[in-house]
Amino acid sequence: MNDSEKIFSFEILFENAELIAANKPAGISSISENDTSIETLHSLLEKKYSQKLFIVHRLDKEVSGIILFARNSRAHKFFNDQFAERKIKKFYTALVHGSVKDEEGIIKRPIREFGSGRMGVDDKKGKPSETKFKVTRRFKDFTLLELNPSTGRRHQLRVHLYSIGHSIVGDLRYGDRNIQEKFPRLMLHAKSLEFKMTDGSIKKIEADLPYLFKEEIEKAAE
């Protein structure tokens, strides 16, 4: 991998005149929220490319994987609209606690914010939310899942899995904190995106699992 494919420790998965796709490490925010002096993936990318970049979508700070930034306002609207209209195919990898009973299924539970940034299921006041899941590997105490959300609510995957009794490993917000603190990171990774480019072609971008994620899977298999 050459220097043009990295931003410090950030891998550039794809770039052209309209779009940049980066592989975000866990532990860094996608964009600035309160303290603008703290570096984010967005600010580091703007420094690297010496231009204003537009935020297409976000990943939680604790989540790793593919994130898109547009390089002009026209491209921003084009790609952002695909997310809003649920036309982008999104796939995540998650390691969860326990043994998920079904090999695959759909979690349809409305979600809303309960305060202090915590989200939760609320069948009366929540917004419709849907997550498809498929078991890819089973371990004694854990299950490895492929997740495909058709909606994009905040913390959706984390909340949905917590709601069915299988919180994501390392999730300090959703799950038993005493147990979750034993793990080095949130075991959730945005592994692939498939969407339409402005010329009408279909683009699929993939991001390998980080080393630490793979290491935890190996431990789960012991």
N, C-alpha and C positions, 0 to 999 in steps of 0.2 A: 504494500500500500504506500503510495507516495504522499508527499506533504500536501498536495492539492486535494487529497481525499480525506484529510483530517482537519478538525478544528480543535487544537489541543488534543483532547481524547474523544472528539466527536467525529464519527464517520459520516461522510457525505455519500448517501446512497444513490442519489440522482440529482442532476441539475441541468437546466437549459435556460433560455432567455426569460422564461415565465415562472419557473418553479424551482424550489430547492427542497429536497427530501433528506432529512438528517436522521441519524440513529441516536436518539436521546438517551444518555445514561440515566440510571436511577439516581436521585439525589439532587438534581438541579431543576429549577423551575422552568417551565416553557416560556413564560413571559413575566414581566415585572408586575407586582401587585401593589404593595405598599412602599417598601424601601427600594427606590430606584437605583441606589448605590450598589445593590447586590447584583452581581452578574447573573444573567439568565441565558438560556440557549438562544433566545431571540437577540439579545444584546451582543452576544459573542458572534453570531452570524452576521449581524449588521456591521460589526467591526471588520470581520474577515472580507466581506464583499464590498465594503465602503458604500453602502446604499441603504435606503429605507426598505424594510421588508414588511409584508403584510401577513398577519396571523390568520391562517386558514382554520385551524382547530387546535385543541390543547390536549396535553396529557398531564395527569397529576404528577406532582414533583417526584413521588415515589415510584412511578411507572417508567419503564424503559421502552424503547422502540421507535417506530417510524412516526415522524411528525413533519407536516408540510408547511412551507412558507412561500407566499407568492411574491414575485418581484415587481409587480405593477398592479394598479388598481383594477384594471380590466381582468387580469388573471385571477385576482383575489375574489372578485364577484363570481367568476365562472366556477372556480373550485369550491368556494364557500356555498354556493347554491346547491352543488351536488351533495354536500353534507346535509344542508337544511332539508333537501328533498329526499334524503335517505337513499341516494343512488350510488353511494360509495360502499364497496364491500370491505368490511373491516374484520380482521381476525386477530385474536389475542391468544397467548398461551398463559395458563394459570395453574399453579400448584395449590391445591386446596386441602384442608384438613378432612380426614375421614374418608369413608368409602361411599362415593356417589352411587346410588342404587341403580339408576337407569343408564344405559349406554349412551343415550342421547335424549334431548328433550328441549322444551322451551319454557323459560320463566317469564310469565306475564304478570308483573306486579307493579302497580302505580307507585311513583316515588315523589317525595317532596322534601324540602329542607325543614329541619326541626330546630335549627339554631346553632350558632357557633360552628357553622360549616358542616355540621353532621346531617347526612341525608338518611332517609328511612322509608320503608313501605307504608303507605297510607291508602287503603282501598277506597276511601271516600274523597279525600282531598288531593291525592297524588296525581301526577301527570302520567299518562299511559307510557309504559316502558316494556321493552321486550328483548330478551337475550336468549339466543340459541346456544346450546352446549353439546359437546361430544367428548366422550372419554377417549383419550389417546393412550393412556398407560395407567396401570393400577399398581399400588404399593401396599404394604401392610397397613400403614397409618395415613396414607395420603392418596390423592387422585390427581393425575395430570389431565387438564381439560383444554380443548380448543373452544374458544368463545367467539360468537358472531353476534354482536349487538345490532339490532335494526334501528334502535333509537340511541340518542347520545346524551342521556341525562348525566348530571354530575355524579361521580362515584357509582354509576349504574352497575357495573360488573361487581364491584365490591359489595354493594348493598344487596343485590340479587342473590349472590352466593351466600352471604351471611344470613339472608332471610330463609334459606332452605337448610340451614344448619351446617354449611360447609364454607366457612370463612376462608379467604385467601391467606395462605401462609405468610407470616410476617406483617400482617395488616394491623397496625397499632390502634387504628380508629374503630375497626369493626372486628370484634373477636375478643377473646380473653387476653388482656394485655400481658399478664404474667407468662403466658405461653408464647405469645407473639414476639415478645422481646428477646427470645432465645434465637431468633433468626436474623440474619444480617441485612435483609431487605424485604420489601414487598415483592412477592413472587408473581408478578403480573407484567407481561411484555407484549407490546403491540407488534405483532410479527409480520403482518402483511396488509397492504391496501391495494385495491383495484378500482380504477376510476377512468373517466374519459378525459383525454387531453383536448386542448382547444382545436386541434385539427381533426378531431373525431376519432382518432385512434384510441385503443384501450391500453392503459398502462398498468402493470402490476409491479409493485415494489415490495421486496422482502428484506427482513432484518434478522440475522442469526441471533440466537439466544446469547446473552452475555455470559462470560466465564463463570461468574459467581452464581448465576441462575443454574447453569449446567452442573456446577459443583453441588448445589443443594439437591438437585434431582438424583445425583449419584448417591448422596447420603440417604435419601429417602428409599433408595433401592436396596440398601444394606440390610 
